[in-house]
């Protein structure tokens, strides 16, 4: 669907260096550094008021940073915002649909706003409706669309300009699991076609599922950056958990184990790095052959990373803007 090859393309589609943004006494962004690569899904996570929307507005040239350097497609959005927006799609948290127009009419209106050539509008509209799975429902009023259908229509409209970068702001907020999965499939297809995606979401399992890399910001600062697995390994590796159940209560006093045990009757719980946990399993299987009835393993989630890295650290809450 998309042809995003460009002679000016680079490895880093977005480059942000030491960016700050102050609103009077409020420091919304405090020295942000990040890159968004071509053909990746980049997650921007943080509590409400952390600065996510402020950063997105700066990338789109809607507001100016107080200081720092921003480049999108190699362009300074402060100087040439229209050039940036011409190559960017944006799906806002609140849908921007006219409920009393049909799906097709909404897409046609958006195509006209993009100033697409009249001769090519109908072909582009048909393509967008087909890609989003809305061809059969295109002539129904959007008023009668489900929440998932409205979100897919939003997505279809944001791709009419064949963007190189698509910004999704809480795209699955309020959707049921089936509709959320449908939207995920469309996001994956866009990435496969060459579109880079900036995703903000409060659903941490969504970020874990979709994102190649994740940036967590808090109080306007980057507090975590990397792949979901890298962040788990660096931040909460000690939260890997092993629960072992025995036929008879185990006795560990004279047994040298890599990790301490929390013993609750016939159950022992170990917490630590995966290598230490599995070393522990090997020792216990040798020490208690036939006595182990069940082994359960759980690993930390992106939620654990988020909770550890964000929020007040000293009881002081700094005033922030979203």
C-alpha positions in Angstrom: 0.0 0.0 0.0 2.8 2.4 0.9 5.8 3.4 -1.1 8.1 5.1 1.4 11.4 4.9 -0.3 13.0 8.4 -0.4 16.4 9.6 -1.6 16.6 11.6 1.6 15.9 8.7 3.9 18.2 8.0 6.8 18.6 5.5 9.5 17.2 7.9 12.0 13.9 9.3 10.9 13.6 11.4 14.0 16.4 13.0 16.0 15.9 14.7 19.3 18.8 16.2 21.3 18.7 18.0 24.6 15.2 19.2 24.1 13.5 21.2 26.8 10.2 22.9 27.0 9.1 25.3 29.7 5.6 26.7 30.3 6.3 29.5 32.7 7.5 27.7 35.9 6.6 24.2 34.6 9.4 22.2 33.0 7.5 19.9 30.7 10.6 18.5 29.0 14.0 18.5 30.6 16.8 17.5 28.2 15.2 14.8 26.1 17.4 12.7 23.8 16.0 10.0 21.5 16.0 8.7 17.9 13.3 7.0 16.0 14.7 4.6 13.3 13.2 3.9 9.9 10.7 1.0 9.7 10.4 0.6 13.5 7.6 0.9 16.0 8.8 3.2 18.7 6.8 3.3 22.0 6.6 6.5 24.0 5.4 5.7 27.5 5.0 7.6 30.7 2.5 8.7 33.3 -0.1 11.3 32.6 1.6 14.7 32.5 5.1 13.2 31.8 5.5 15.2 28.6 4.6 12.8 25.9 2.1 15.0 24.1 4.3 18.0 24.5 7.1 16.1 22.6 4.7 15.0 19.9 3.5 18.6 19.4 7.2 19.7 19.0 7.8 16.9 16.4 4.9 18.2 14.4 5.9 21.8 14.6 2.8 22.8 16.6 4.8 24.3 19.4 8.5 25.3 19.7 11.0 23.8 22.1 12.6 26.1 24.6 16.0 24.7 23.7 17.6 21.8 21.9 17.6 20.3 18.4 14.8 18.5 16.6 15.0 16.9 13.2 12.2 15.0 11.5 13.2 13.6 8.0 16.2 15.8 8.4 13.9 18.9 8.6 13.6 21.3 11.5 9.8 21.3 12.3 10.1 24.7 13.9 11.2 26.2 10.6 9.3 24.0 8.1 6.3 22.5 9.9 4.2 22.0 6.8 7.0 19.9 5.1 7.1 17.6 8.2 3.3 17.3 8.4 3.1 16.5 4.6 5.1 13.3 5.3 3.4 12.5 8.7 0.2 10.8 9.7 -1.4 11.5 13.1 -4.1 9.6 14.8 -5.2 11.5 17.9 -6.5 10.1 21.1 -10.0 11.5 20.3 -11.4 10.5 16.9 -11.8 13.3 14.4 -14.7 11.9 12.5 -18.0 13.4 11.4 -20.6 11.0 12.7 -23.3 12.2 10.2 -21.2 11.5 7.2 -20.5 8.0 5.8 -17.1 6.3 6.2 -16.4 7.0 2.5 -17.4 10.7 2.8 -15.1 11.1 5.8 -12.2 9.7 3.9 -13.0 11.8 0.8 -13.1 14.9 3.0 -9.7 14.1 4.5 -8.3 13.5 1.0 -9.5 16.9 0.0 -7.8 18.5 3.1 -4.6 16.8 2.1 -4.9 18.6 -1.2 -4.5 15.4 -3.2 -4.9 15.6 -7.0 -8.7 15.3 -7.8 -8.0 12.7 -10.4 -6.4 10.4 -7.9 -8.7 10.9 -4.9 -11.2 8.1 -5.6 -8.5 5.5 -6.1 -6.7 6.6 -2.9 -10.0 6.5 -1.0 -10.9 3.0 -2.3 -7.4 1.8 -1.4 -7.6 3.2 2.2 -11.1 1.7 2.8 -10.0 -1.7 1.4 -6.8 -1.8 3.5 -8.7 -1.0 6.7 -11.3 -3.6 6.0 -14.2 -1.1 5.7 -15.1 -1.4 2.1 -18.4 -3.2 2.9 -19.3 -0.6 5.5 -18.1 2.5 3.6 -21.5 3.9 2.8 -23.0 3.6 6.3 -23.1 6.6 8.6 -20.1 6.6 11.0 -22.7 7.2 13.7 -23.5 3.5 13.4 -19.9 2.3 13.5 -18.5 0.4 16.4 -15.6 1.9 18.4 -13.2 -0.5 16.6 -14.5 0.5 13.2 -14.2 4.2 13.9 -10.6 3.6 15.0 -9.8 1.8 11.8 -11.4 4.6 9.8 -9.2 7.1 11.7 -6.2 5.0 10.7 -7.3 4.8 7.1 -7.7 8.6 6.9 -4.2 9.1 8.4 -2.5 7.1 5.7 -4.0 8.9 2.7 -0.8 11.0 2.3 1.3 7.8 2.4 3.2 9.0 5.4 6.8 8.0 6.2 6.0 8.5 10.0 2.7 7.7 11.6 2.0 9.0 15.1 -0.6 7.0 17.1 -1.8 8.6 20.3 -3.5 6.0 22.5 -5.0 4.3 19.4 -6.7 1.4 21.2 -8.1 3.3 24.2 -11.5 1.9 25.2 -11.5 -0.9 22.6 -12.5 -4.5 23.3 -9.7 -7.2 23.0 -10.9 -8.3 19.5 -11.0 -4.7 18.1 -7.6 -4.0 19.7 -6.1 -7.1 18.0 -7.5 -6.0 14.6 -5.8 -2.6 15.1 -2.6 -4.3 16.0 -2.7 -6.3 12.7 -3.1 -3.0 10.8 -0.1 -1.5 12.6 2.1 -4.5 11.9 1.1 -4.3 8.2 2.0 -0.6 8.1 5.4 -1.4 9.6 6.0 -4.2 7.0 5.2 -1.7 4.2 8.0 0.6 5.4 6.2 3.1 7.7 7.8 4.1 10.9 5.4 4.4 13.8 5.5 6.4 17.0 3.1 4.9 19.5 1.9 6.4 22.8 -0.1 4.0 25.0 -1.0 3.3 28.6 -1.5 -0.4 27.8 1.9 -1.8 28.7 1.2 -5.3 27.2 0.4 -3.4 23.9 3.8 -1.8 23.9 5.5 -5.1 24.7 3.7 -6.8 21.8 4.1 -4.1 19.2 7.2 -2.0 19.9 10.7 -2.7 18.6 12.0 -0.1 21.2 10.4 1.8 24.0 11.2 5.1 25.6 9.8 5.8 29.1 9.7 9.4 30.2 8.8 10.8 33.7 8.8 14.4 34.9 10.0 15.4 31.4 13.1 13.2 31.4 14.0 9.9 29.7 14.2 7.3 32.5 14.4 4.2 30.3 15.2 3.5 26.6 15.7 0.2 24.8 13.9 -2.9 23.6 11.3 -4.3 26.0 13.5 -7.2 26.8 16.6 -5.0 27.4 14.6 -2.8 29.8 13.4 -5.9 31.7 16.9 -7.3 31.9 18.5 -4.0 33.0 15.7 -2.9 35.4 13.8 -5.8 36.9 15.8 -8.9 36.3 15.5 -9.7 40.0 11.8 -10.0 39.6 12.0 -13.4 37.7 10.2 -15.8 40.0 10.2 -19.5 40.5 7.7 -21.4 42.5 8.4 -25.1 43.4 5.9 -27.4 45.1 7.0 -30.5 46.9 5.3 -33.7 48.2 6.9 -33.2 51.5 8.1 -29.9 53.1 11.7 -29.3 52.0 14.6 -28.6 54.3 17.2 -26.2 52.9 19.4 -25.5 56.0 22.4 -27.5 54.8 21.9 -27.0 51.1 24.0 -24.4 49.2 21.7 -22.7 46.8 22.3 -19.7 44.4 19.3 -17.9 45.8 17.5 -17.7 49.2 14.2 -19.5 49.5 10.9 -18.3 50.8 9.4 -21.5 52.2 5.6 -21.7 52.9 4.9 -25.3 53.9 5.4 -27.5 50.8 6.1 -24.5 48.6 9.3 -22.7 48.0 9.7 -19.4 46.1 12.9 -18.1 44.6 13.5 -14.7 43.0 16.4 -13.6 40.9 18.1 -13.8 37.5 16.9 -16.6 35.2 20.4 -18.3 35.2 20.3 -18.5 39.0 16.7 -19.8 39.0 17.4 -22.6 36.6 20.7 -23.5 38.5 18.5 -23.7 41.6 16.1 -26.1 39.9 18.9 -28.4 38.9 20.3 -28.6 42.4 16.8 -29.3 43.9 16.0 -32.0 41.3 19.2 -33.8 42.3 18.6 -33.2 46.1 14.9 -34.1 46.1 14.4 -36.7 43.3 10.7 -37.6 43.0 9.7 -35.0 45.7 9.0 -32.1 43.3 5.4 -32.0 42.0 5.2 -28.7 40.2 7.5 -26.0 38.9 6.0 -22.6 37.9 8.1 -19.8 36.3 7.1 -16.2 35.8 9.1 -13.3 34.3 8.8 -9.6 34.9 6.6 -7.5 32.6 6.9 -4.1 31.1 4.5 -3.0 33.8 7.1 -3.9 36.4 9.7 -1.8 34.5 7.2 1.1 34.2 6.4 1.1 37.9 10.0 0.9 39.0 11.2 3.7 36.8 8.3 6.2 37.1 6.5 8.1 39.8 7.7 10.1 42.8 11.1 8.9 44.1 11.3 11.2 47.2 7.7 12.0 47.9 8.0 15.2 45.9 5.7 15.5 42.9 6.9 18.0 40.3 4.2 19.9 38.4 4.0 18.8 34.8 2.0 19.3 31.7 1.0 16.5 29.3 
